[in-house]
Amino acid sequence: MTNNANTMTAPATMPSSRPLGRWAAPLAVAVVCTLGLVLLWSSVMTNLAKDRRIAEGHLENQTANLARALEEHTLSTVRNIDQTLTILRRIYVENRDDFPKYHSEVSRSFNSRMVLQTGVIGADGFLEVSDLPEANRIDLSDRDHFLVPRDNPRDDLYISVPVFGRSSGKWTIQFARRITKSNGDFGGVLVVSVDPNYFAEFYGSINIGTEGSSGLVGKDRFVRARATGAIGEASGLGTVVPADRPYFDPSQPEVGNFRATSVIDGTHRMFSWRRLADYPLIVLITASIDESFAEFEASRRSTIFWVALASVVIAIFAIALIVMILRQHAARVRLELQAVELRRLNAEYLLEREAATKANEAKSDFLSNISHELRTPLNSIIGFSQLMVTDPATDAMSREGAATIHKSGQHLLSLINDVLDLAKIEDRHVELSIEPVDVASLIKEAVSIVAPLAEKHAVTIAKTDIVGSWVRADRVRLKQIILNLLSNAIKYNRPSGRVAIEAVSEREGTLRIRVSDTGRGIPSDRLAELFKPFNRLGAEATGIEGSGIGLALSRRLAEMMNGSIGVESVAGEGSRFWIDLPSVGAPMRAGISPENQSATGSTRAAPMKSIVYVEDSPANVDLVRRIVRRLPGVELIAAHHPRLGIDLIKAHRPALVLLDLNMPEMDGFDVLRTIKADPTTRDIPAIAVTAAAMPSDVAKGKAAGFADYVTKPLDIGKFLATLRAHIEDRH
């Protein structure tokens, strides 16, 4: 449009009084108009070509990033299967008598949606061991996952093409390793049957458009798994991929992009591939060229239409202008039209600039929020792993594992800092509201809820009167745990049985809630399995309802409330489950937890050096508490609510205040303004400890008056140095 405006202004510069003849001015207008249209179309087509190249580059980067995510998931899965095969093979060779027990445990540990069967094929080709019922002694001597390991003495992992399983009755990918006896003879094949739909479901969860696809191809050119669009179902299994694909060429790099037409559905696509390290597999991400550029093509057609329309208008205007010049009436009209056009262009420019500004602001807010949400859990992961690595009490194996966790956390943090790219990790976050809870009223309420169930099973519930017993917990979650224990005690009891619930002081500062029953009891050698998810210890065959996850969830909730859960049982006599939680006195006033009531009452002197930490996340408080223990003579006082934190700061006058910025009702900035407005606390230095790590966030925090700004995940060494520096300056 700028070219259009320039075209219109050009005739205005031509003096009409010059004696160039009758056709000089019209000819000049025609030449300028033609040059303007040429420049306009050249500019438009150049910009469109540039935009197309940018869009193609974005598509290449997008498919390459998705292929990397696919590679990480697939490589992790294959390595897990391979490691399991190696371990099971060693057990099978070295201690065959114990193999069924380990085989059963490993089978249960696998994701049931991924692994359909694990088993052992004997040297004669018949299935000897399987976790599928009635699957043994099936003849598999003609299958490649038996023949290839048998005939290949090398210790390679064999990954088959999709085959229809004779024992599972489903399409499977067979992962197999050769079993070699101690004398070097062939001893059979250990095999894991994987459902291709497991890969397809994950691949299908990746947003690559309705015509895009993702897949797993072997270097033998056979398709192992494939998903199209958002449909997580395997398709094209066993299809042979043309040998001319560049990812089959050893001279090509391990990762790359190219364009080709799919042999499966004939769609022209952009391909991104990544070869899996150590395995003959290749992951592919494809995006439909037509679908990916549909919006661009629509925009391109629209642009060309409007430019063509503008060209027609310009041409018509030029003709009219020539006529007006010939008639000597064009100057004023031409200038007025030009002014109108320029005003319109300026208005459009201002609107577009405003829209771009808002889009940039929205982008900054999004990046800040994503950074905060990802850094919060990483704070615990990296922090606790650092603590384990540096703790002298940690054994070598645990220290090695913790180091691996810390390294992985740092790698993830690096990815977040670079691209803020969300990988699909499922994280069930449980919000807890920790407060003083009246145990007596809670047990009374829980007993009334399960009373109909007890009546149905003819079970009597005995409840000891409990008065004045309070614990520090989340009321809703504690009620959930008690209900689970009571319902289990009723369901697994004997007819006309008895259930008893009571609360006793186990030791100073701890209240124990016990639930006893007169059921069948649990063998002592199986108690360790009781809190494993989905393990019902054979109760699934009794017809009693249950999922096998209640006790595992109860243990996690109890631990999150700084408590514990356990069991004592005698087979044939019954079981006793218990929950230990921190006990507190009855609350004196709302908003102040019992453990901090003495702080505001000034009944004891504050430590010589104390730090008040205002944070609503129990995990973060626990982490910082463990870190501060490394500072001799320093006590951490924690507040889970901003207003409680203000009370504690005024009561203790600490050497230092640590503030989380993202809290309910009042954020960290509000707390800072409050303590700075009080003459008794304004000189206490405050440090922001937050997951908001964008440069703008740091600048905002320091401008608000924070003495320092520490971002999560915490670097323990730097964090301790920061605390020491401010405490020493204070004292």
C-alpha positions in Angstrom: 0.0 0.0 0.0 3.0 2.3 0.5 3.9 1.8 -3.1 0.3 2.7 -4.0 0.6 6.0 -2.1 3.9 6.7 -3.7 2.4 6.1 -7.1 -0.4 8.6 -6.4 2.0 11.3 -5.1 4.3 11.1 -8.1 2.0 13.0 -10.6 1.7 15.8 -8.0 5.4 16.6 -8.4 5.1 17.1 -12.1 4.6 20.8 -13.0 1.6 21.2 -15.3 2.9 24.4 -16.8 6.1 22.9 -18.4 5.9 23.1 -22.2 6.4 19.4 -22.7 3.5 18.9 -25.0 0.1 17.5 -24.7 1.2 13.9 -23.9 4.2 14.6 -21.6 2.1 14.6 -18.4 -0.1 11.6 -19.3 3.0 9.7 -20.4 4.7 10.5 -17.1 1.7 9.3 -15.2 1.5 6.1 -17.1 5.2 5.4 -16.6 5.1 6.1 -12.9 1.9 4.0 -12.5 3.5 1.1 -14.3 6.7 1.3 -12.2 4.6 1.6 -9.1 2.6 -1.5 -9.9 5.8 -3.4 -10.8 7.4 -2.4 -7.5 4.2 -3.2 -5.6 3.9 -6.7 -7.0 7.6 -7.3 -6.7 7.5 -6.3 -3.0 4.3 -8.3 -2.3 5.7 -11.5 -4.0 9.1 -11.1 -2.3 7.4 -10.7 1.1 5.1 -13.7 0.4 8.1 -15.8 -0.6 10.0 -14.7 2.5 6.9 -15.5 4.7 6.7 -18.9 3.0 10.4 -19.6 3.8 9.8 -18.5 7.4 6.7 -20.7 7.7 8.7 -23.6 6.3 11.5 -23.0 8.8 9.0 -22.9 11.7 7.4 -26.1 10.4 10.9 -27.8 10.3 11.7 -26.6 13.8 8.3 -27.7 15.1 8.5 -31.2 13.6 12.2 -31.5 14.7 11.2 -30.6 18.3 8.3 -33.0 18.3 10.6 -35.7 16.9 13.0 -35.1 19.8 10.2 -35.5 22.3 9.1 -38.7 20.5 12.7 -40.0 20.5 13.1 -39.4 24.3 9.9 -41.2 25.1 10.6 -44.1 22.7 14.2 -44.5 23.8 13.2 -44.4 27.4 10.6 -47.1 26.8 12.9 -49.4 24.8 15.8 -49.0 27.3 13.4 -49.9 30.1 12.3 -53.0 28.3 15.8 -53.9 27.3 17.1 -53.5 30.9 14.3 -55.6 32.2 15.0 -58.3 29.7 18.7 -58.3 30.7 17.9 -58.5 34.4 15.4 -61.3 33.9 17.8 -63.2 31.7 20.5 -63.1 34.3 18.1 -64.3 37.0 16.8 -67.1 34.6 20.4 -68.3 33.9 21.8 -67.9 37.4 18.9 -68.8 39.7 16.1 -70.4 37.7 14.2 -71.5 40.7 13.6 -67.9 41.8 12.7 -66.8 38.2 8.9 -67.2 38.5 8.8 -64.9 41.5 10.9 -62.2 39.9 9.0 -62.7 36.6 5.7 -62.2 38.3 7.0 -59.0 40.1 8.3 -57.6 36.8 5.1 -58.4 35.0 3.1 -56.4 37.5 5.5 -53.5 37.3 5.0 -53.0 33.6 2.3 -50.6 32.3 -0.6 -53.0 31.4 -1.4 -50.8 28.4 2.1 -51.2 27.1 3.1 -54.8 27.8 0.8 -57.6 26.8 3.0 -60.5 27.9 6.5 -61.4 29.2 7.7 -64.9 28.8 10.4 -67.4 28.0 10.6 -69.5 24.8 12.5 -72.7 25.4 15.3 -73.9 23.2 12.7 -76.2 21.4 10.6 -73.2 20.3 7.8 -73.8 22.8 6.6 -71.1 25.2 7.7 -72.2 28.6 6.9 -69.3 30.9 4.2 -66.6 30.4 2.3 -64.2 32.6 -0.8 -64.9 30.5 -3.2 -67.7 31.7 -3.1 -70.9 29.7 -0.4 -69.5 27.4 2.4 -72.0 28.0 3.6 -74.7 25.5 2.5 -72.7 22.5 4.7 -73.5 19.5 6.6 -70.4 18.4 9.5 -72.1 16.7 8.6 -70.5 13.3 8.5 -67.0 14.6 11.3 -64.5 13.8 11.6 -63.4 17.5 12.7 -67.0 18.2 14.6 -67.8 15.1 16.8 -64.7 14.9 18.1 -64.8 18.5 18.6 -68.5 18.1 20.7 -68.2 15.0 22.5 -65.1 16.0 25.1 -65.7 18.8 25.6 -62.0 19.3 23.9 -60.5 22.3 21.6 -58.1 20.4 18.2 -56.9 21.3 15.8 -58.2 18.6 12.8 -56.0 17.8 10.3 -57.7 15.5 7.9 -56.3 13.0 4.3 -56.2 14.2 2.9 -59.8 14.4 -0.3 -61.3 15.6 0.4 -62.9 18.9 -0.6 -66.5 19.3 -0.8 -66.3 23.1 -2.0 -62.7 23.5 -4.4 -62.8 20.5 -3.4 -59.2 19.6 -1.0 -57.4 17.3 2.3 -57.1 19.1 5.9 -55.9 18.7 8.2 -58.6 20.2 11.3 -57.5 22.1 13.6 -60.5 22.5 17.0 -61.4 23.8 18.9 -64.7 23.4 19.4 -66.9 26.5 22.8 -68.5 26.5 23.6 -71.2 28.9 26.8 -71.2 31.0 28.3 -73.7 28.6 27.6 -71.4 25.7 24.7 -73.4 24.3 21.5 -71.8 23.2 19.0 -71.9 26.1 16.0 -70.1 24.6 14.7 -66.6 24.2 13.3 -64.1 26.7 10.6 -62.0 25.1 8.4 -59.0 26.0 5.3 -58.5 23.8 4.5 -54.8 23.5 1.2 -53.4 22.2 1.9 -51.1 19.2 -1.1 -49.0 20.4 1.0 -48.0 23.4 3.3 -46.1 21.2 0.4 -45.0 18.9 -1.5 -43.5 21.9 1.5 -41.4 22.9 2.2 -40.4 19.3 -1.4 -39.5 18.8 -1.3 -37.2 21.8 1.1 -34.9 19.9 -0.6 -32.1 18.1 0.5 -32.4 14.5 -2.7 -31.6 12.7 -5.4 -33.9 11.4 -3.3 -35.0 8.4 0.0 -35.2 10.2 1.4 -38.5 11.5 4.0 -39.9 13.8 5.6 -43.3 13.7 8.3 -45.8 14.6 10.1 -47.4 11.8 12.8 -50.1 11.9 16.0 -49.9 9.9 14.6 -53.0 8.2 12.1 -50.5 6.6 9.0 -52.0 8.4 6.6 -49.7 10.3 6.3 -50.7 14.0 3.8 -48.1 15.1 2.0 -45.1 13.5 -0.6 -42.6 14.5 -2.3 -40.1 12.3 -3.6 -36.8 13.7 -4.9 -36.9 17.2 -6.1 -40.5 16.9 -4.0 -42.7 19.2 -4.5 -46.0 17.2 -1.9 -47.9 15.4 -2.2 -47.8 11.6 -0.1 -48.9 8.7 1.5 -51.6 10.8 4.0 -53.7 8.9 4.1 -51.3 5.9 7.4 -51.4 4.0 8.9 -47.9 3.7 10.8 -47.1 0.4 14.5 -47.6 0.6 15.2 -44.2 -0.9 14.2 -42.4 2.3 17.3 -40.5 3.6 17.0 -41.8 7.1 17.9 -45.3 5.8 21.1 -43.8 4.3 24.0 -44.4 6.8 25.8 -41.3 5.3 23.0 -39.1 6.4 23.0 -37.5 9.9 21.2 -39.0 12.9 18.5 -36.3 12.6 17.1 -34.4 9.7 14.2 -33.1 7.6 12.9 -33.8 4.1 9.7 -33.7 2.0 8.1 -36.7 0.4 4.8 -38.3 -0.3 3.6 -41.0 2.2 3.5 -44.5 0.8 0.6 -45.3 3.2 -1.9 -42.6 2.4 -0.3 -40.6 -0.4 -0.2 -37.3 1.5 2.6 -34.9 0.8 4.4 -34.2 4.1 7.3 -32.6 5.8 9.3 -35.4 7.5 11.5 -35.1 10.6 13.5 -38.1 11.7 15.7 -39.1 14.6 17.6 -42.4 14.9 17.5 -44.0 18.3 20.9 -44.5 19.8 21.9 -48.2 20.2 18.7 -49.5 18.6 17.7 -50.1 15.0 14.7 -47.8 15.2 13.8 -44.4 13.8 11.1 -42.1 15.0 9.3 -40.0 12.5 7.1 -36.9 12.8 5.3 -35.8 9.6 3.2 -32.7 9.0 0.9 -32.3 5.9 2.3 -29.6 3.7 -1.2 -28.7 2.5 -2.6 -28.6 6.0 0.3 -26.8 7.6 0.3 -24.1 5.0 -3.5 -23.9 4.6 -3.7 -20.7 6.6 -0.7 -19.2 4.9 -2.2 -20.0 1.5 -5.5 -18.5 2.4 -3.7 -15.4 3.6 -1.6 -15.4 0.4 -4.7 -15.7 -1.8 -6.3 -12.9 0.1 -3.2 -10.7 -0.2 -3.0 -11.3 -3.9 -6.7 -10.6 -4.3 -6.5 -7.3 -2.5 -3.3 -6.3 -4.2 -4.9 -7.2 -7.6 -7.9 -5.2 -6.6 -5.7 -2.3 -5.6 -3.8 -2.7 -8.9 -7.0 -2.4 -10.8 -8.0 0.6 -8.7 -4.6 2.2 -9.3 -4.9 1.5 -13.1 -8.3 3.0 -13.2 -7.2 5.9 -11.2 -4.2 6.5 -13.5 -6.5 6.4 -16.5 -8.8 8.9 -14.8 -5.9 11.0 -13.8 -4.6 11.1 -17.3 -8.0 12.2 -18.5 -8.1 14.9 -15.7 -4.6 16.0 -16.5 -5.6 16.3 -20.2 -8.6 18.3 -19.1 -6.5 20.2 -16.5 -8.9 19.3 -13.6 -6.9 16.6 -11.7 -4.6 18.3 -9.2 -7.1 19.0 -6.4 -9.0 15.7 -6.7 -5.7 13.7 -6.8 -4.4 15.4 -3.6 -7.6 14.8 -1.7 -7.7 11.2 -2.6 -4.1 10.8 -1.6 -4.7 12.4 1.8 -7.7 10.1 2.4 -5.6 7.1 1.5 -2.7 8.2 3.7 -5.0 8.7 6.7 -6.5 5.2 6.2 -3.1 3.7 6.0 -1.9 5.5 9.1 -5.0 4.4 11.0 -4.4 0.8 10.0 -0.8 1.1 11.0 -1.7 2.4 14.4 -4.3 -0.4 14.9 -1.7 -3.1 13.9 0.9 -1.6 16.1 -1.5 -1.6 19.1 -2.4 -5.3 18.3 1.2 -6.2 18.1 1.9 -4.5 21.5 -0.9 -6.4 23.2 0.3 -9.7 21.6 3.8 -9.1 23.0 2.4 -8.3 26.4 0.3 -11.5 26.4 3.3 -13.5 25.3 5.4 -12.2 28.1 2.7 -13.0 30.6 2.4 -16.5 29.2 6.1 -17.1 29.4 6.3 -15.8 32.9 3.4 -18.0 34.1 4.8 -21.1 32.4 8.3 -20.5 33.9 6.7 -20.1 37.4 4.6 -23.3 37.1 7.6 -25.4 35.9 10.1 -24.0 38.3 8.0 -24.7 41.4 8.2 -28.5 41.3 11.7 -28.4 40.0 12.7 -26.5 43.2 11.9 -29.6 45.3 13.4 -32.1 42.8 16.7 -30.3 42.4 16.9 -29.1 46.0 16.2 -32.5 47.7 18.6 -34.3 45.3 21.3 -31.8 46.2 20.7 -32.4 49.9 21.0 -36.2 49.3 24.2 -35.9 47.3 25.9 -33.7 49.9 24.5 -35.6 53.0 27.3 -37.8 54.4 24.7 -40.2 55.7 23.6 -41.0 52.1 24.9 -44.4 50.9 26.8 -44.6 47.6 24.0 -46.1 45.6 21.4 -43.5 46.8 24.0 -40.8 46.2 24.4 -42.0 42.7 20.7 -42.1 42.1 20.3 -38.6 43.6 23.0 -37.3 41.4 21.2 -38.7 38.4 18.0 -37.0 39.6 19.8 -33.7 40.1 21.5 -34.0 36.7 18.1 -34.7 35.0 16.5 -31.9 36.9 19.2 -29.5 35.8 18.8 -30.6 32.2 15.0 -30.0 32.4 15.7 -26.6 33.9 18.0 -25.8 31.1 15.3 -26.7 28.6 12.8 -24.5 30.4 15.2 -21.6 30.3 15.9 -22.1 26.6 12.5 -22.8 25.1 9.9 -23.2 27.9 8.7 -26.3 26.1 6.2 -28.4 28.0 6.7 -32.1 27.7 3.7 -34.3 28.6 4.3 -35.5 32.1 1.3 -36.3 34.2 1.6 -34.7 37.7 -1.3 -35.1 40.2 -0.9 -32.0 42.4 -2.9 -32.2 45.7 -3.7 -28.9 47.5 -3.7 -29.3 51.3 -5.1 -26.9 53.8 -3.2 -27.6 57.0 -5.0 -26.5 60.1 -6.0 -27.8 63.6 -8.5 -30.6 63.2 -10.8 -31.9 65.9 -10.3 -35.7 65.8 -13.4 -36.6 67.8 -15.8 -34.8 65.5 -14.1 -36.1 62.4 -14.2 -39.7 63.6 -17.8 -39.3 64.6 -18.6 -38.0 61.2 -16.7 -40.8 59.4 -18.4 -43.5 61.5 -21.8 -42.2 60.7 -20.9 -42.3 57.0 -19.8 -46.0 57.0 -22.6 -47.1 59.3 -24.8 -48.3 56.5 -21.9 -50.4 55.1 -21.3 -51.9 58.5 -24.9 -52.8 58.8 -24.9 -54.4 55.4 -21.9 -56.6 56.4 -23.3 -57.3 59.9 -20.2 -55.7 61.4 -20.2 -53.8 64.7 -18.2 -50.5 65.1 -16.8 -49.7 68.5 -15.7 -46.0 69.0 -13.8 -44.9 72.1 -14.9 -41.4 73.3 -12.2 -39.0 72.2 -12.4 -35.5 73.7 -9.9 -32.7 73.2 -7.7 -34.5 70.7 -6.5 -32.2 67.9 -4.0 -32.8 65.1 -2.5 -30.6 62.5 -3.8 -31.9 59.1 -6.0 -31.2 56.2 -9.5 -32.1 57.5 -10.9 -33.3 54.1 -7.8 -35.5 53.4 -7.7 -36.9 56.9 -11.4 -37.8 56.7 -10.6 -39.5 53.4 -7.9 -41.7 55.0 -10.1 -42.6 58.0 -13.0 -43.5 55.7 -10.7 -45.7 53.6 -9.4 -47.6 56.7 -12.9 -48.0 58.1 -14.4 -49.2 54.8 -11.6 -51.7 54.4 -12.0 -53.0 57.9 -15.7 -53.6 57.3 -15.4 -55.1 53.8 -12.6 -57.5 54.6 -14.1 -58.5 58.0 -15.8 -61.8 58.8 -19.6 -62.0 59.3 -20.7 -60.5 62.7 -17.2 -59.1 63.1 -16.1 -56.1 65.0 -14.3 -52.9 64.1 -12.8 -50.5 66.7 -11.5 -47.0 66.2 -9.6 -45.0 68.8 -7.1 -42.2 69.2 -4.2 -42.3 71.7 -1.2 -40.3 72.4 1.7 -42.3 71.0 4.5 -40.1 72.1 4.9 -36.4 72.9 3.7 -34.3 69.9 2.1 -37.3 68.1 -1.5 -38.6 68.1 -2.1 -42.1 66.8 -5.5 -43.0 65.3 -6.0 -46.8 65.3 -8.5 -48.8 63.3 -8.7 -52.5 64.3 -10.8 -55.4 62.8 -11.4 -59.1 63.4 -11.0 -60.1 59.8 -8.8 -62.8 58.2 -5.6 -60.9 58.8 -2.6 -60.6 56.5 0.4 -62.9 56.3 3.5 -61.1 57.6 5.5 -61.9 54.4 2.9 -59.9 52.4 2.6 -56.8 54.5 5.3 -55.0 52.4 3.0 -55.4 49.4 0.0 -53.8 51.1 0.7 -50.2 50.2 1.7 -50.8 46.6 -0.8 -49.3 44.1 -3.3 -51.8 42.5 -2.0 -54.7 44.7 -5.0 -56.3 46.5 -3.1 -59.4 47.7 -5.5 -61.7 45.8 -8.7 -60.0 47.0 -9.7 -59.3 43.4 -10.7 -63.0 43.2 -13.1 -62.7 46.2 -15.7 -60.4 44.7 -15.1 -57.7 47.2 -15.1 -54.3 45.6 -11.9 -52.3 45.5 -9.3 -50.8 43.3 -6.1 -51.5 45.3 -5.1 -47.9 45.3 -6.7 -46.6 48.5 -4.0 -47.5 50.9 -1.2 -46.3 48.6 -3.0 -42.9 48.3 -3.7 -42.8 52.1 0.0 -43.3 52.8 0.9 -40.5 50.4 -1.6 -38.1 52.0 -0.5 -39.0 55.5 3.1 -38.3 54.6 2.1 -35.0 52.9 0.6 -34.0 56.3 3.9 -34.7 58.1 2.5 -38.0 59.3 2.8 -41.7 58.7 0.6 -44.8 58.3 1.3 -48.4 59.2 -0.2 -51.8 59.9 0.1 -54.7 62.3 -1.6 -58.0 61.4 -1.9 -61.6 62.5 -3.2 -64.1 60.0 -6.6 -65.5 61.1 -7.0 -62.9 63.9 -7.3 -59.5 62.3 -5.4 -56.3 61.5 -4.7 -53.0 63.1 -4.0 -49.9 60.9 -2.7 -46.7 62.4 -2.1 -43.1 61.4 0.4 -40.9 63.3 0.0 -37.1 62.9 1.4 -34.1 64.7 -0.8 -33.3 67.7 -1.7 -29.7 68.7 -3.8 -28.0 71.3 -7.2 -26.5 70.5 -6.8 -23.4 68.4 -6.8 -20.1 70.3 -7.9 -17.9 67.3 -8.5 -18.2 63.6 -5.5 -17.9 61.3 -2.9 -18.9 63.8 -1.9 -22.6 63.9 -1.3 -24.1 67.3 2.4 -24.6 66.7 2.8 -20.8 66.3 0.4 -19.6 68.9 3.1 -19.0 71.5 4.9 -16.8 69.0 2.3 -14.0 69.0 1.8 -14.3 72.8 5.5 -13.6 73.5 5.6 -16.4 76.0 9.1 -17.3 75.0 12.1 -15.3 73.8 12.9 -15.4 70.1 16.2 -17.2 69.1 19.3 -15.0 68.8 19.2 -15.6 65.0 15.9 -16.5 63.4 14.5 -16.6 59.8 10.8 -16.3 59.1 9.8 -18.0 55.8 6.3 -17.2 54.4 5.4 -19.9 51.9 2.1 -21.8 51.2 3.8 -24.9 49.8 4.6 -27.5 52.4 7.2 -29.1 50.1 9.1 -25.8 49.7 9.0 -25.2 53.5 10.4 -28.6 54.1 13.2 -28.1 51.6 14.2 -24.7 53.0 13.9 -26.0 56.6 16.5 -28.8 55.8 18.8 -26.3 54.1 18.7 -23.9 57.1 19.6 -26.7 59.4 23.1 -26.4 57.9 23.5 -22.9 59.4 24.6 -23.2 63.1 22.6 -21.2 65.5 19.8 -20.3 63.0 16.2 -21.3 63.4 13.6 -21.3 60.6 10.0 -20.2 61.6 7.5 -21.1 58.9 4.2 -19.5 58.1 1.8 -21.1 55.6 -0.3 -17.9 55.3 0.7 -14.3 54.6 -1.2 -12.8 57.6 0.3 -15.4 59.9 3.7 -14.5 58.5 3.2 -10.8 59.3 2.3 -11.7 62.9 5.3 -13.9 63.3 7.7 -11.2 61.9 6.3 -8.7 64.3 6.6 -11.1 67.2 10.1 -12.5 66.5 11.8 -9.6 64.8 13.9 -12.1 62.9 17.3 -11.5 61.3 15.9 -12.2 57.9 12.6 -12.7 56.1 12.1 -15.1 53.1 8.9 -14.4 51.0 7.2 -16.4 48.3 5.6 -14.0 45.8 2.7 -16.1 44.6 0.3 -16.7 47.6 -3.4 -16.5 48.2 -5.1 -13.3 49.5 -1.8 -11.4 49.8 1.2 -11.8 47.6 4.8 -11.4 48.6 4.8 -7.7 47.5 1.8 -7.0 49.8 3.6 -8.6 52.8 6.8 -6.6 52.0 4.9 -3.3 51.9 3.2 -4.2 55.2 6.5 -4.9 57.1 8.2 -1.9 55.6 5.4 0.3 56.7 5.8 -0.8 60.3 8.7 1.1 62.1 9.5 -2.0 64.2 10.1 -4.2 61.2 11.0 -1.9 58.3 14.8 -2.5 58.8 14.5 -6.3 58.6 15.9 -7.4 55.2 13.5 -9.5 53.0 14.5 -11.9 50.3 12.2 -13.0 47.5 12.2 -16.8 47.0 10.1 -17.5 44.0 9.7 -19.4 40.7 9.0 -16.1 38.8 12.4 -15.9 37.0 11.8 -13.7 34.0 14.1 -10.7 33.9 11.1 -8.4 34.3 10.1 -10.3 37.5 13.6 -9.9 39.0 13.7 -6.2 38.1 10.2 -5.7 39.6 11.2 -7.5 42.9 14.4 -5.4 43.4 12.5 -2.2 42.6 9.9 -3.1 45.2 12.6 -3.2 48.0 13.7 -6.8 48.3 17.2 -7.1 49.6 17.8 -10.0 47.3 16.0 -12.1 44.7 16.4 -15.9 44.7 14.8 -18.0 42.0 13.6 -21.6 42.2 14.9 -24.2 41.8 17.3 -23.3 44.5 21.0 -23.8 44.1 21.7 -24.8 47.7 25.3 -23.6 47.8 24.4 -20.1 46.5 21.3 -20.0 48.7 23.3 -20.7 51.9 25.8 -18.1 50.9 23.1 -15.5 50.4 21.5 -16.3 53.8 24.9 -16.1 55.6 25.7 -12.8 54.0 22.5 -11.1 55.0 22.5 -12.6 58.5 26.0 -11.5 59.2 25.2 -8.0 57.9 22.2 -8.0 60.3 24.3 -9.0 63.3 
